[in-house]
Amino acid sequence: MATKKTAKAAGLTITLKKSLIGCKDNQIATAISLGLKKIGNTTVQPDNAQTRGKIAKIAHLVEVVEA
């Protein structure tokens, strides 16, 4: 019988809180790479060094909650 995995991988819930209008091109590209296009968009990303680096680049635009 197959067993179900109950443990979930740790993730980060990221929400875009401010507009991308007027931001630098690299900040806009970083937000889009995280799946954030409009204010209020929310995405769940894995908690790793790459994601933390992206968040650091646009920290003033997003809200992060550890899931």
C-alpha positions, 0 to 999 in steps of 0.5 A: 500500500502506498503511504501519503506524505504528510510533511509539507515543505517549508514555504514562503507566502509572498504578496505584492503590496506596492505598484511596480510602476516607476521601479527599476527594470531588474526589480520588475523582472524579479517580481515577475519571476516570483509570479507577481504582476499586480498589486495583491497577487500572492504566490507560495515559493520554496524557502531557499537562498534563491528565493530569499535573494529575490525577496531582498531585492524587492523587499520594499514592495512585498509582504512575506509570511512564512508558511 
